[in-house]
């Protein structure tokens, strides 16, 4: 398992690596349905990553404060629909995604290492804070590869 600070650094590196390529995509390219995303556009994929950041922010902070977290998995289709990311400017989405993830990196780099073993329950799945924090940048890189592929 990676230390929480290492997961934060991994998030930071993924954001830094993606910013140039994301910024090179036009509004039109970001808006069209994308082959690697089923029915989603790049905007919707990045919106999904923003939703993921929001959900994981709660998990990271509550587990750090309370020593555990318990919550439901999020309904990604409904979150993306409700967020109406398709209607927002691409540059806005990139900036929001960038800053939210830099905040998550900042948080994880500062959580007490003793909280790494804090219990995180997502639906029926029982994990540790360290496992959720380690999986988060992996999930992000997977979808960034879809967006940029």
C-alpha positions as CSV (number, residue, x, y, z in Angstrom):
1,X,0.0,0.0,0.0
2,X,1.2,3.5,-0.8
3,X,1.3,6.0,2.0
4,X,-1.4,8.6,1.9
5,X,1.1,11.3,1.0
6,X,2.4,9.2,-1.9
7,X,-1.2,8.9,-3.2
8,X,-1.5,12.7,-2.9
9,X,1.7,13.1,-4.9
10,X,0.4,10.6,-7.5
11,X,-2.7,12.7,-7.9
12,X,-0.6,15.8,-8.3
13,X,1.6,14.2,-11.0
14,X,-1.4,12.9,-12.9
15,X,-2.9,16.4,-13.0
16,X,0.3,18.1,-14.1
17,X,0.8,15.5,-16.9
18,X,-2.8,15.9,-18.2
19,X,-3.2,19.7,-18.1
20,X,-1.3,20.4,-21.4
21,X,-3.1,17.7,-23.4
22,X,-6.5,18.5,-22.0
23,X,-6.0,22.2,-22.8
24,X,-5.1,21.3,-26.4
25,X,-8.6,19.8,-27.0
26,X,-11.1,22.2,-28.6
27,X,-14.6,22.9,-27.3
28,X,-15.9,20.9,-30.3
29,X,-13.6,17.9,-29.6
30,X,-14.6,17.9,-25.9
31,X,-18.3,18.1,-26.8
32,X,-18.6,15.2,-29.3
33,X,-19.3,11.6,-28.2
34,X,-16.0,9.9,-27.7
35,X,-15.2,6.4,-29.0
36,X,-13.7,5.3,-25.7
37,X,-16.6,6.5,-23.6
38,X,-19.7,4.8,-24.9
39,X,-22.3,7.5,-25.0
40,X,-20.3,10.0,-23.1
41,X,-18.3,13.0,-24.5
42,X,-15.0,14.0,-23.1
43,X,-16.9,16.7,-21.2
44,X,-19.0,14.1,-19.5
45,X,-15.9,11.9,-18.8
46,X,-14.2,14.8,-17.2
47,X,-17.4,15.6,-15.3
48,X,-17.4,12.0,-14.0
49,X,-13.9,12.7,-12.7
50,X,-15.1,15.8,-11.0
51,X,-17.9,13.8,-9.4
52,X,-15.4,11.2,-8.3
53,X,-13.3,13.9,-6.7
54,X,-16.3,15.2,-4.8
55,X,-17.2,11.8,-3.6
56,X,-13.7,10.9,-2.6
57,X,-13.2,14.2,-0.9
58,X,-15.9,13.2,1.6
59,X,-14.4,9.8,2.1
60,X,-10.8,11.1,2.6
61,X,-11.8,13.9,5.0
62,X,-14.4,12.0,7.0
63,X,-12.1,9.0,7.5
64,X,-9.3,11.3,8.5
65,X,-11.4,13.1,11.0
66,X,-13.6,10.3,12.4
67,X,-11.3,7.3,11.9
68,X,-13.9,5.7,9.6
69,X,-16.3,6.4,6.8
70,X,-19.5,4.7,5.6
71,X,-21.5,5.7,2.6
72,X,-23.2,4.5,-0.5
73,X,-21.5,4.2,-3.9
74,X,-22.4,7.1,-6.1
75,X,-24.7,6.7,-9.1
76,X,-22.4,7.9,-11.8
77,X,-24.9,8.1,-14.6
78,X,-27.2,10.2,-12.6
79,X,-24.4,12.4,-11.2
80,X,-23.2,13.1,-14.7
81,X,-26.7,13.8,-16.0
82,X,-27.5,16.1,-13.0
83,X,-24.1,17.9,-13.4
84,X,-25.1,18.7,-17.0
85,X,-21.4,18.9,-17.9
86,X,-22.2,18.9,-21.6
87,X,-23.5,22.5,-21.2
88,X,-20.4,23.9,-19.5
89,X,-17.4,25.3,-21.2
90,X,-14.5,22.9,-21.6
91,X,-12.0,25.4,-20.1
92,X,-14.2,25.7,-17.0
93,X,-14.3,21.9,-16.6
94,X,-10.6,21.6,-17.0
95,X,-9.9,24.2,-14.4
96,X,-12.4,22.8,-11.9
97,X,-11.0,19.3,-12.3
98,X,-7.5,20.6,-11.9
99,X,-8.1,22.6,-8.8
100,X,-10.3,20.0,-7.1
101,X,-7.7,17.3,-7.6
102,X,-4.9,19.6,-6.4
103,X,-7.0,20.1,-3.2
104,X,-7.3,16.3,-2.8
105,X,-3.6,15.9,-3.2
106,X,-3.0,18.7,-0.6
107,X,-5.4,16.9,1.8
108,X,-3.9,13.5,1.4
109,X,-0.3,14.8,1.7
110,X,-1.3,16.1,5.2
111,X,-3.5,13.4,6.7
112,X,-1.9,11.7,9.6
113,X,-0.2,8.5,8.4
114,X,-1.9,6.6,11.3
115,X,-5.3,7.2,9.6
116,X,-4.2,5.0,6.6
117,X,-5.9,2.0,8.2
118,X,-9.1,3.9,8.8
119,X,-12.1,1.8,7.7
120,X,-13.9,3.0,4.6
121,X,-17.1,1.3,3.7
122,X,-18.6,2.1,0.3
123,X,-21.9,0.2,0.0
124,X,-21.0,-3.4,0.8
125,X,-17.3,-3.0,0.1
126,X,-15.0,-2.7,3.1
127,X,-11.6,-0.9,2.4
128,X,-9.1,1.2,4.2
129,X,-8.4,4.9,3.6
130,X,-5.1,3.9,2.1
131,X,-6.7,1.6,-0.4
132,X,-9.3,4.2,-1.5
133,X,-6.5,6.8,-1.7
134,X,-4.3,4.5,-3.8
135,X,-7.1,3.5,-6.1
136,X,-8.2,7.1,-6.8
137,X,-5.3,8.2,-9.0
138,X,-5.5,4.9,-10.8
139,X,-9.1,5.5,-11.7
140,X,-8.3,9.0,-12.7
141,X,-5.5,7.9,-15.1
142,X,-7.8,5.3,-16.6
143,X,-10.4,7.9,-17.6
144,X,-7.7,10.5,-18.6
145,X,-6.4,7.8,-21.0
146,X,-9.9,7.5,-22.5
147,X,-10.3,11.3,-22.8
148,X,-6.9,11.8,-24.4
149,X,-6.7,8.5,-26.4
